[in-house]
Structures are given as C-alpha cells and as structure tokens.
C-alpha cells in the first residue's frame, strides 16, 4: 500500500491521517451520545485529552517493557520515535488517565467508561486502516485469494502475499463498536459495556495474533499481546459482575444509561 502522499513540499502520512480521523470520530461520537444522555460535556473533553496523553505514554512505555532486551543492547531505541507503539499500552494508559481525571473531578468513572468505550473501538478501526497503509502489524505469508502484497512498505516484506491482518482487525473493531452500541441500548448496569469491550477486544486480539508475523515480543509460546489479551478477558469478566458494586456515586448517577 502507500503511506506517504507527496504534494509539492508537503508530505501527508496516511497513518497519521487515520489516527487523527479515529480520534475525531471517537470524540464526536462520544459528545453526541453524551449530550443526549445528559453527561457533562466538559468532563468528556477532559477525559478525551487525558486519554490521548495517557494513551500515548502507555503505548511507548509498554513498548519499552517489551523491548527491554533490545534496549539493553542498543539504548538509542529509547529516543527513536519513528516506530515503537503498542496498542495495548495505549488502552491501559488511556483508561488509567481517564480514571484519575474522573477521581480528581469527583465524577463516577464507570458511566463515562461505558460511554467512551464504543467510540474507542471505532477509533481503533481507523487506526488499523492506518496500519494497513503503513504496512505495519502485517500478517503471515499466504497463497489465498485474499492475500495482499506490499510494494513500498518500510515495515512489511514487499512483493510477498500476506494475510491482511490490519483489515481483519479493523473489521473486528467496527463490529465490536456496533455490538457495544447495541448492548448499551439495552441499558445494562454501569460498567458492563466497558466490561464487554474488554472481553470482546481481548478475544479478537488473541485470535488475530495467530495470523500476524511482525515481531511483538513473546512470553513462552504466546505473544506479549496474547498474554495481555488473556488478562483483558479475565478482567472484563470480573468487571462485568463487580462493576455495579464498584460504580460508586459521583455527580453522574450510577444508573445513568449510556444507550
């Protein structure tokens, strides 16, 4: 595929465009749904910016953790920001930053957690399109009809048919978003939409990892992401049953719908 579009002296990176489009789409979706249900718009904006900062830090920190052996050999990796971002780190960092923000604002976290997660999944779908344009997060070699061939990628092997794991992941993210919106419309108890996200995304990511062929770190026979996926699924199941007790009381009532 192509990642760089050159217009005179200007170079547009499609990966960055897709990331930006994802953030914007997620924000607009969250603001629209939040306004309909009486959520504080200022809090939504605060969560958005905190999630971006926490997410960006999280993607980098988890990358450093995964790459500790390589960093010990070559410390210059620490300040090479051209690549080296782990999606799960962004999810974890964004959630933690948003939780801290809600605590400082004395707002119940769970209702906002539920409100935001469908949009997060939607944004991830755009992000995976960005991966497709760049050629990162590529799949294993295949002779199947659905295989794709990169010719100008700095990441994927060029001239070889590969499983389009980026597109598979994008489709999965959009499907998860649709399922979460449907589930939210059923007005579940606070925290359960977010719990469903953790379970669905964890299962999907665990499965797609078998199809990928880029280096992602490993723990035994599992990739680092698969290990985290197992934790996400377990955490989601626990949250599903525990969320009603953990929701707490803030300026947003626990029973507020996010449908």
C-alpha positions in Angstrom: 0.0 0.0 0.0 1.1 3.6 0.2 1.6 5.6 3.4 3.1 8.9 2.1 1.3 11.3 -0.2 3.6 14.0 -1.5 2.0 17.3 -2.7 4.8 19.6 -3.6 6.9 20.3 -0.5 4.2 18.7 1.8 4.2 15.0 2.7 1.0 13.6 4.2 1.4 10.4 6.2 -1.8 8.3 5.9 -1.0 6.5 9.1 -1.2 9.8 11.0 -4.3 10.9 9.0 -6.1 7.7 10.0 -5.1 8.1 13.7 -6.4 11.7 13.7 -9.6 10.7 11.9 -10.1 8.0 14.6 -9.6 10.4 17.4 -12.0 12.9 15.8 -14.7 10.3 15.1 -14.4 9.0 18.7 -14.8 12.4 20.1 -17.8 13.3 18.0 -19.5 10.0 18.8 -18.9 10.4 22.5 -20.1 14.0 22.6 -23.2 13.2 20.6 -24.2 10.2 22.8 -23.2 12.0 25.9 -25.3 15.1 25.1 -28.4 13.0 24.5 -28.0 11.4 27.9 -27.1 14.5 29.9 -23.4 13.9 30.5 -21.2 16.8 31.4 -19.5 17.9 28.1 -16.6 19.5 30.0 -15.9 16.1 31.6 -16.0 14.4 28.2 -13.5 16.8 26.8 -11.3 16.3 29.9 -11.4 12.6 29.5 -10.6 12.9 25.8 -7.4 14.9 26.3 -6.3 12.8 29.3 -6.9 9.6 27.4 -4.8 10.9 24.5 -1.9 11.8 26.8 -2.2 8.7 28.9 -2.6 6.6 25.8 0.4 7.9 24.0 2.5 7.5 27.1 1.1 4.0 27.6 1.9 2.9 24.0 5.5 3.9 24.5 6.0 2.6 28.0 4.7 -0.9 27.1 7.0 -0.9 24.0 9.9 -0.2 26.3 8.9 -3.0 28.6 8.6 -5.4 25.7 11.9 -4.3 24.2 14.0 -4.3 27.3 16.4 -7.0 26.0 17.0 -4.9 22.8 17.2 -1.7 24.7 20.0 -3.1 26.8 21.9 -3.8 23.6 21.1 -0.5 21.9 19.9 2.3 24.2 19.3 4.6 21.2 15.9 2.7 20.8 14.7 4.9 23.8 14.7 8.0 21.7 13.8 6.5 18.3 10.2 7.7 17.9 9.6 6.7 14.3 8.0 3.4 15.5 7.6 1.5 18.7 4.0 1.9 19.9 2.0 -0.9 21.5 -1.9 -0.6 21.2 -2.5 -2.4 24.5 -0.3 0.1 26.3 -2.4 2.9 24.8 -5.6 1.2 26.1 -4.2 0.7 29.6 -2.7 4.2 29.7 -5.9 5.9 28.4 -8.1 4.1 30.9 -5.8 4.9 33.9 -5.5 8.6 32.9 -9.3 8.8 32.5 -9.9 7.2 35.8 -7.5 9.6 37.6 -9.2 12.5 35.9 -12.7 11.4 37.0 -11.4 10.9 40.5 -10.0 14.5 40.6 -13.3 15.8 39.3 -15.3 13.8 41.8 -17.2 12.1 39.0 -18.3 8.4 38.9 -15.9 6.7 36.5 -18.0 3.8 35.4 -20.7 5.6 33.5 -18.1 7.6 31.5 -16.1 4.4 31.0 -19.2 2.8 29.4 -19.9 5.9 27.3 -16.4 6.1 25.8 -15.5 2.5 25.0 -17.7 2.0 21.9 -16.0 5.1 20.5 -12.6 3.8 21.4 -13.3 0.7 19.4 -14.4 2.8 16.5 -11.2 4.8 16.7 -9.2 1.6 16.7 -10.7 0.6 13.5 -9.4 3.8 11.8 -6.0 3.1 13.4 -5.9 -0.3 11.8 -6.5 1.3 8.5 -3.5 3.4 9.2 -1.5 0.3 9.9 -2.7 -1.1 6.5 -1.4 2.0 4.7 1.9 1.9 6.5 2.3 -1.9 6.3 3.0 -2.4 10.0 1.2 -5.1 12.0 1.4 -7.3 8.9 0.3 -10.9 8.6 1.8 -14.2 7.7 2.6 -15.2 4.1 -0.4 -16.8 2.2 -1.4 -18.0 -1.2 -5.1 -17.4 -0.5 -7.1 -15.1 -2.8 -7.5 -12.6 0.0 -3.7 -12.1 0.4 -2.3 -8.6 -0.1 1.1 -7.5 -1.5 3.0 -4.5 -0.3 5.4 -2.8 -2.6 6.6 0.3 -0.8 6.3 -0.6 2.9 9.1 0.2 5.4 7.7 -2.5 7.7 6.1 -5.4 5.8 8.1 -7.6 3.4 7.5 -6.3 -0.1 6.5 -8.4 -3.0 5.0 -11.2 -0.9 1.3 -12.0 -0.4 0.3 -11.6 3.2 -2.8 -12.1 5.3 -4.4 -8.7 5.7 -4.4 -8.7 9.5 -4.8 -4.9 9.6 -8.1 -5.1 7.7 -9.3 -8.1 9.7 -8.5 -6.1 12.9 -10.3 -3.0 11.6 -13.4 -5.0 10.7 -13.3 -6.6 14.2 -13.1 -3.2 15.9 -16.0 -1.8 13.9 -18.1 -4.9 14.7 -17.2 -4.6 18.4 -18.3 -0.9 18.3 -21.7 -1.9 16.8 -22.2 -4.7 19.4 -21.3 -2.3 22.2 -23.8 0.3 21.0 -26.5 -2.3 20.7 -25.7 -3.6 24.2 -25.6 -0.1 25.6 -29.1 0.5 24.2 -30.3 -2.3 26.5 -29.4 -0.1 29.4 -27.1 -2.5 31.3 -25.8 -1.7 34.7 -22.9 0.7 34.9 -19.6 -0.8 33.9 -20.9 -3.6 31.9 -20.5 -2.0 28.4 -16.8 -1.4 29.2 -16.5 -4.9 30.5 -18.0 -6.2 27.3 -15.3 -4.3 25.4 -12.5 -5.9 27.3 -13.9 -9.3 26.7 -14.6 -8.8 23.0 -11.4 -7.0 22.2 -9.3 -9.4 24.2 -10.8 -12.4 22.4 -10.5 -10.8 19.0 -6.9 -9.7 19.5 -5.9 -13.1 20.9 -7.2 -14.7 17.7 -5.7 -12.2 15.2 -2.2 -12.6 16.9 -2.0 -16.1 15.4 -2.2 -14.6 11.9 0.4 -11.8 12.4 4.1 -12.2 11.5 5.6 -9.0 12.8 7.7 -9.0 16.0 5.6 -8.2 19.0 7.6 -9.8 21.9 6.8 -13.2 23.4 6.2 -14.9 26.7 6.7 -18.6 26.1 4.5 -19.7 23.2 2.3 -16.7 23.4 3.0 -13.2 22.1 3.0 -10.4 24.7 -0.3 -9.1 23.3 -1.9 -12.6 23.7 -0.8 -12.7 27.3 -2.4 -9.2 27.9 -5.5 -10.4 26.0 -6.0 -13.2 28.5 -5.7 -10.6 31.3 -8.2 -8.3 29.5 -10.8 -11.1 29.1 -10.4 -12.1 32.7 -10.6 -8.5 33.8 -13.7 -7.9 31.7 -15.5 -10.9 33.2 -14.6 -9.8 36.7 -15.7 -6.2 35.9 -19.0 -7.4 34.4 -20.1 -8.9 37.7 -18.3 -6.4 40.1 -19.0 -3.2 38.2 -22.4 -2.5 39.9 -20.7 -2.5 43.3 -17.7 -0.6 42.1 -19.5 2.1 40.2 -19.7 4.4 43.2 -21.5 7.7 43.5 -20.5 10.9 41.8 -22.1 13.8 40.0 -23.3 11.3 37.4 -25.7 8.7 38.9 -24.6 5.1 38.7 -27.8 4.0 37.0 -27.4 6.6 34.2 -28.0 5.0 30.8 -25.3 5.1 28.1 -27.5 3.5 25.5 
